[in-house]
Amino acid sequence: MSLDVRESRLSNGLRIVTSSQPGVEGVTLGVWVGVGGRYEAKRISGVSHFIEHLLFKGTSKLSAKEISQAIEGHGGYFNAFTAEENTCYYAHVSYDQMPRALDILTDMYLNPRFDKDDIKRERSVIIEEIMMYRDQPNQVVQEMLGELLWKDHSLGRPLIGTPDIIGRITRPEILDFKKKKYVPANTMLVFAGRVEHEDCVKRVRKLLGRVKKGRAPVVRKITSKVGQGRIAWQQKDVEQMQLALGVRCFGYRSRKRHALKLLTVILGGNMSSRLFQVVREKHGLAYAVHAGAHLLADTGVLVVSAGIDHKRKKKAIDLIIREIVRLKERPVGRSELRRAKDYVIGRLRLGLEGTMQQMLWVGENMMAHDNFVTPEEIINAMESVSAEDIHCLANSLLMERRISVASIAPGLNSEYGRWLRTVLGRFK
């Protein structure tokens, strides 16, 4: 499986990456900016997401309605997302509409109007979004886990911000953040679909080639000095307990990331996984139970999430802990490891079929590694992982001092906290 991926860099540092698929009818293009939640000071926490909203509210040339009509009026789709280290604005259009979509996305990037009335209205919209998430215990428990994993650090704060902070952020603070952080030195345009590389470079150079390079922003790195909390719980009258167990670990540049991926698949990555088979299929204690990893530049987390029958929470948690500990006790079997590798490789191949998936995958890949890591390289790396590699990783990673647990359920109290600490003691 090969992708026709090419990269060029303008003199101001801006990168253009294309993944050409001549046989398709569409193009997905994305403007990637290397800034997100972890780049924010506490007083403006949530400003990256705020700016993401505001860029759709109009530019010096176009109103919000005109922007929407220019894309959707021709059958296209556009959206954006904010993460800890990146913000991405993207559009999926037919190939003949690519120049128009590029003009609009770059206009949004360069010339957002940040109208005072728009900012006022969008404050209310974002606060309502925060309230919506607060009504979703599975979302709240993940935010609680983040606060435990990275205490007093920007990574431990909600990406969306809080109502108090969003209500206080000023227009000058928004403008200052945008001016300093949205610069060619940390911006990349990615095209996937029916495009030609040199044509894309020519168009981007015309639109953005004269913008001053700027300085790529820096962040406070995660070191051993960044503390980690152990247990947090919230009493709430819900029908189902929400549990999130996190293991703080390395970042995406670690060579161990491929072994970690396979470990999470074996533990709880699909319906064949140990947690799904034991907690759901055998004991019927949860509808959803899952394990996965979220890796950043210099840190990461292995997360086990579950929605549990709160009346039988201790049995469910005991079974979850037992399955995690079992990874430390003996290497996985040959057939189980083969199934995990086949699953990861199959998902990778299927996930690169569409232009949207390719744009997102290539963008994340390039932003993370500064060069393109091919699918073949990833597949070869996965194939080289042994059962002993996973066993060694489990023993080095799954230790009590690395683990944090957040819970939401009725009737949680100090007795629950003492019991949970005892259970977590099995990781010593």
VOLO-673921 format. One line per field, with one value per residue (C-alpha): chain; x, y, z. Coordinates in steps of 0.001 Angstrom, whole numbers, plus 500000, padded with zeros to 6 digits. Layout:
REM VOLO-673921
cadena	(A, ...)
u	(X, ...)
v	(Y, ...)
w	(Z, ...)
***
This chain:
REM VOLO-673921
cadena	(A, A, A, A, A, A, A, A, A, A, A, A, A, A, A, A, A, A, A, A, A, A, A, A, A, A, A, A, A, A, A, A, A, A, A, A, A, A, A, A, A, A, A, A, A, A, A, A, A, A, A, A, A, A, A, A, A, A, A, A, A, A, A, A, A, A, A, A, A, A, A, A, A, A, A, A, A, A, A, A, A, A, A, A, A, A, A, A, A, A, A, A, A, A, A, A, A, A, A, A, A, A, A, A, A, A, A, A, A, A, A, A, A, A, A, A, A, A, A, A, A, A, A, A, A, A, A, A, A, A, A, A, A, A, A, A, A, A, A, A, A, A, A, A, A, A, A, A, A, A, A, A, A, A, A, A, A, A, A, A, A, A, A, A, A, A, A, A, A, A, A, A, A, A, A, A, A, A, A, A, A, A, A, A, A, A, A, A, A, A, A, A, A, A, A, A, A, A, A, A, A, A, A, A, A, A, A, A, A, A, A, A, A, A, A, A, A, A, A, A, A, A, A, A, A, A, A, A, A, A, A, A, A, A, A, A, A, A, A, A, A, A, A, A, A, A, A, A, A, A, A, A, A, A, A, A, A, A, A, A, A, A, A, A, A, A, A, A, A, A, A, A, A, A, A, A, A, A, A, A, A, A, A, A, A, A, A, A, A, A, A, A, A, A, A, A, A, A, A, A, A, A, A, A, A, A, A, A, A, A, A, A, A, A, A, A, A, A, A, A, A, A, A, A, A, A, A, A, A, A, A, A, A, A, A, A, A, A, A, A, A, A, A, A, A, A, A, A, A, A, A, A, A, A, A, A, A, A, A, A, A, A, A, A, A, A, A, A, A, A, A, A, A, A, A, A, A, A, A, A, A, A, A, A, A, A, A, A, A, A, A, A, A, A, A, A, A, A, A, A, A, A, A, A, A, A, A, A, A, A, A, A, A, A, A, A, A, A, A, A, A, A, A, A, A, A, A, A)
u	(500000, 501629, 500542, 501766, 502721, 504852, 505950, 507198, 508126, 507801, 510520, 508411, 508322, 504794, 504500, 502353, 501694, 499715, 498440, 497390, 494580, 493923, 491029, 488678, 486238, 486856, 489503, 489851, 492080, 493060, 494793, 496755, 498028, 500458, 498711, 496053, 494987, 498385, 499691, 497272, 497883, 495415, 493686, 492716, 492177, 489884, 490974, 492159, 488704, 487133, 489202, 488209, 484568, 485234, 487040, 483725, 481967, 483245, 486284, 486994, 485681, 482949, 480150, 479561, 476623, 478675, 481432, 478921, 477152, 480424, 481252, 477921, 476208, 478317, 477790, 480848, 481376, 483625, 484417, 487254, 488585, 490839, 493179, 495937, 498686, 496905, 493930, 492654, 490207, 489142, 486824, 485729, 484700, 484546, 487883, 486717, 485774, 489191, 490472, 487367, 487659, 491354, 490593, 488007, 490081, 493128, 490932, 489595, 493171, 494444, 491537, 489019, 487060, 486605, 483574, 482615, 479022, 480197, 482473, 479598, 477264, 479887, 480647, 477076, 477302, 480483, 479120, 476072, 478444, 480224, 476873, 475979, 479168, 478568, 475339, 477352, 479058, 481294, 482731, 483048, 484917, 487529, 488077, 488429, 491045, 492989, 493115, 494583, 497127, 498685, 498160, 498490, 499421, 497568, 497086, 495009, 492496, 489432, 490135, 486847, 487545, 485172, 482186, 484034, 487120, 485196, 483090, 486202, 488403, 488720, 488861, 492469, 493520, 491931, 493638, 497012, 496847, 495845, 498576, 501369, 500332, 498862, 502055, 503564, 506338, 503792, 501232, 500768, 498274, 497361, 495543, 494248, 492439, 492407, 495172, 498595, 501341, 502913, 499518, 498764, 502142, 501621, 498184, 499305, 502380, 500165, 497824, 500218, 503764, 504221, 503008, 505804, 507218, 506804, 508029, 506576, 505202, 506726, 505058, 505820, 507089, 505963, 508671, 508711, 508002, 504473, 502485, 499878, 496844, 495616, 491857, 488921, 485224, 481999, 478731, 475923, 472526, 473189, 471996, 475465, 478846, 481405, 484975, 488176, 491514, 494614, 498271, 500612, 503210, 505561, 504815, 504327, 508036, 508821, 509755, 507473, 504355, 503744, 503898, 501529, 499052, 498989, 498729, 495642, 494004, 494587, 493324, 490254, 490500, 487681, 484997, 487640, 489607, 490058, 488046, 485108, 485011, 485311, 483456, 480666, 480320, 481056, 479718, 477349, 478598, 478970, 477667, 480789, 484322, 487314, 491078, 493092, 496110, 496339, 499908, 501288, 504780, 506284, 503659, 500655, 498067, 496726, 493030, 490536, 486964, 483800, 480148, 479366, 476303, 476933, 475283, 477975, 480823, 483313, 483031, 483400, 486401, 487996, 487669, 489093, 492101, 492589, 492777, 495233, 497472, 497335, 499278, 502182, 502029, 502646, 503290, 500348, 499892, 500946, 497421, 496187, 499128, 498515, 494872, 495874, 498395, 495902, 493332, 495695, 497003, 493519, 492197, 495135, 494524, 490768, 491256, 493199, 490590, 488850, 490239, 489035, 490765, 493959, 494037, 493588, 496070, 498747, 498229, 498529, 501498, 503381, 502580, 503808, 506972, 507970, 508320, 506022, 506047, 504667, 501998, 504542, 506926, 504175, 503100, 506700, 507112, 503927, 505038, 508351, 506704, 507051, 505013, 508029, 508091, 504497, 505211, 508207, 506191, 503368, 505772, 507496, 504300, 501558, 502729, 500674, 502545, 501586, 497869, 495002, 491300, 488239, 484694, 481158, 478330, 475787, 476949, 480697, 482488, 485735, 485096, 485044, 488282, 490003, 488801, 489989, 493440, 493685, 492730, 495264, 497912, 497987, 500112, 503131)
v	(500000, 503206, 506841, 509459, 511969, 514995, 517955, 521447, 524310, 528003, 530489, 531686, 528183, 527213, 523604, 522175, 518436, 516537, 512976, 512595, 510227, 510881, 508418, 510124, 512983, 514832, 516738, 517247, 520121, 521113, 524087, 522723, 525143, 523810, 525283, 523996, 523756, 523103, 526414, 528477, 530374, 529521, 532915, 532286, 528526, 527606, 530444, 528069, 526534, 530007, 531146, 528000, 529048, 532664, 531928, 530714, 533967, 535971, 537686, 541156, 539917, 537388, 536995, 533742, 533001, 533641, 531325, 528555, 528995, 528985, 525494, 523830, 525512, 523354, 520101, 520406, 520054, 521970, 521929, 522250, 520750, 521840, 519427, 519784, 520515, 521301, 523103, 522067, 523773, 521555, 521245, 518301, 519365, 518147, 518558, 521516, 523441, 523050, 526532, 528174, 526174, 527042, 530738, 530595, 528630, 530846, 533960, 532628, 531960, 535415, 537802, 536806, 539870, 539018, 541285, 542313, 541154, 537806, 537329, 538123, 535656, 532946, 533203, 532130, 529357, 527926, 528165, 526213, 523677, 523365, 522847, 520167, 518267, 518646, 516726, 513832, 511902, 509991, 513341, 514768, 511727, 512131, 515756, 514641, 512109, 514773, 516963, 514043, 513024, 516460, 518481, 522256, 521970, 523157, 519537, 518961, 521661, 521198, 522103, 523940, 526084, 526889, 529264, 531720, 531909, 531995, 534792, 536826, 536404, 539764, 540625, 541960, 538630, 536737, 538966, 538680, 534877, 534601, 537002, 535244, 531632, 531522, 531973, 530215, 528751, 526398, 526089, 523327, 522878, 519299, 518233, 514707, 513594, 514687, 517275, 517928, 518864, 521700, 523266, 523257, 524786, 527515, 528409, 528433, 530513, 533114, 533280, 532891, 533205, 536814, 536322, 536844, 533621, 534366, 532091, 528697, 528795, 526705, 524968, 523898, 520348, 517450, 516362, 514465, 517790, 517811, 516113, 513388, 512808, 509319, 509184, 511530, 510844, 512732, 511721, 512037, 510427, 508540, 505144, 503978, 504482, 506125, 504998, 506291, 504751, 506388, 505371, 508296, 507287, 508397, 510494, 509631, 509815, 506796, 503569, 501809, 503367, 500383, 497911, 500179, 500183, 496399, 496229, 498458, 496414, 493205, 494757, 496599, 497757, 495752, 493112, 490357, 492085, 490746, 493456, 493178, 489413, 489301, 492379, 492469, 489045, 486781, 488841, 491355, 494220, 496880, 497827, 499801, 499010, 500188, 500711, 503094, 505379, 509106, 510237, 513773, 515087, 514463, 512545, 510324, 508212, 504698, 504982, 502323, 503630, 501841, 502448, 500090, 498909, 501086, 498527, 496033, 498514, 496760, 493483, 495257, 497312, 494242, 492393, 495355, 495606, 491854, 491919, 494828, 493106, 489877, 491642, 491894, 488293, 486469, 487280, 487237, 484128, 483825, 483698, 486611, 488744, 487798, 488839, 492187, 492857, 491914, 494220, 497218, 496677, 496164, 499320, 501296, 500130, 500678, 504044, 505405, 504743, 508142, 511631, 512860, 510004, 510531, 514276, 513719, 510853, 512609, 515854, 514221, 512193, 515215, 517488, 514837, 513658, 516551, 514020, 511450, 508014, 505682, 503046, 500407, 501639, 501467, 497998, 496748, 498243, 496513, 493198, 493431, 493750, 490545, 489162, 489814, 493475, 493870, 491995, 494199, 497318, 496182, 495646, 498995, 500971, 499427, 500608, 502150, 505456, 505992, 505271, 507695, 506832, 509055, 507899, 509261, 507390, 507644, 507053, 507340, 508173, 507785, 504066, 503665, 505632, 503383, 500257, 501551, 502362, 498831, 497391, 499597, 498226, 495111, 497032, 497214)
w	(500000, 498842, 498901, 496466, 499162, 498288, 500393, 499577, 501845, 501033, 501954, 504914, 506401, 505393, 504249, 501452, 501432, 498820, 498612, 495008, 493976, 490272, 490008, 492498, 492047, 495296, 497229, 500958, 501967, 505461, 507021, 509990, 512625, 515216, 518217, 520593, 524194, 525707, 524320, 526398, 529611, 532359, 532176, 528528, 528667, 525789, 523507, 520733, 520515, 520746, 517738, 515841, 516210, 515290, 512034, 510612, 511507, 508584, 507138, 505824, 502459, 503246, 505771, 507640, 505333, 502213, 503480, 504132, 500799, 498872, 500170, 500917, 497983, 495678, 497587, 499786, 503504, 505859, 509550, 512060, 515275, 518109, 519863, 522439, 519905, 516616, 515160, 511732, 509343, 506459, 503480, 501349, 497836, 494261, 492516, 490403, 493557, 495201, 494195, 495658, 498903, 499162, 498712, 501490, 504007, 503514, 503789, 507110, 508240, 507242, 507650, 510330, 511310, 515017, 515189, 518735, 518287, 516883, 519893, 522242, 520550, 520295, 524024, 524646, 522071, 523610, 527141, 525974, 524428, 527785, 529528, 526968, 527771, 531498, 530996, 529555, 532390, 529969, 528835, 532345, 533636, 530888, 531913, 535523, 534425, 532533, 535627, 537573, 534939, 534434, 537596, 537289, 533613, 530515, 529405, 532519, 531620, 529371, 525740, 525550, 528623, 531481, 531541, 533797, 531584, 528297, 529755, 530615, 527530, 525813, 522140, 522476, 524047, 521160, 518593, 520344, 520537, 516884, 515738, 517635, 517128, 513595, 511601, 508534, 510717, 512296, 509479, 506940, 504102, 503213, 500034, 499414, 496284, 492646, 492817, 491315, 493722, 491745, 491102, 494835, 495648, 493054, 494411, 498055, 497270, 495592, 498600, 501541, 500203, 501320, 504876, 507407, 508788, 512485, 515257, 515989, 519549, 522315, 525228, 528764, 528465, 530591, 533021, 536287, 537992, 536569, 539287, 538950, 541127, 541912, 542478, 541924, 542114, 541685, 543247, 540728, 540388, 537164, 536041, 535013, 536639, 534371, 534946, 533343, 534272, 532829, 532746, 532028, 529479, 526688, 523605, 519941, 519113, 521284, 519540, 522022, 520490, 518199, 521081, 523018, 520142, 520084, 523878, 523875, 521102, 523034, 526261, 525025, 521433, 519848, 520438, 520559, 523312, 526813, 528552, 526148, 526411, 530220, 531444, 528860, 527273, 530228, 533145, 531525, 533691, 531003, 527601, 526661, 527785, 525806, 525917, 523778, 523789, 523197, 522502, 522322, 521607, 525037, 526987, 526538, 528277, 528020, 528875, 529912, 529851, 530893, 531607, 534481, 536407, 539474, 541770, 540807, 540373, 542640, 540769, 537420, 538508, 540055, 536739, 534784, 537097, 536935, 533124, 533124, 535685, 533660, 530901, 533348, 534466, 531183, 527505, 525126, 523018, 519395, 517942, 520075, 518975, 515334, 515602, 517111, 514334, 511638, 513207, 513364, 509848, 508443, 510117, 508772, 505203, 505336, 507006, 504039, 501359, 501337, 500741, 504149, 505953, 503969, 504643, 508384, 508536, 506478, 508423, 511834, 510624, 509265, 512212, 514625, 512919, 510621, 507814, 506263, 507885, 505223, 505896, 504924, 507614, 510220, 509110, 509238, 512708, 513896, 512435, 514282, 517727, 519714, 522591, 524806, 523710, 524880, 528113, 528900, 528105, 530380, 533267, 532813, 532254, 534385, 537783, 540569, 540524, 536864, 537281, 537856, 538150, 537806, 538595, 538456, 540173, 542990, 546541, 546070, 549307, 551221, 551711, 547916, 547702, 550262, 548474, 545104, 546479, 547772, 544391, 542605, 544955, 542795, 540296, 542628)
***
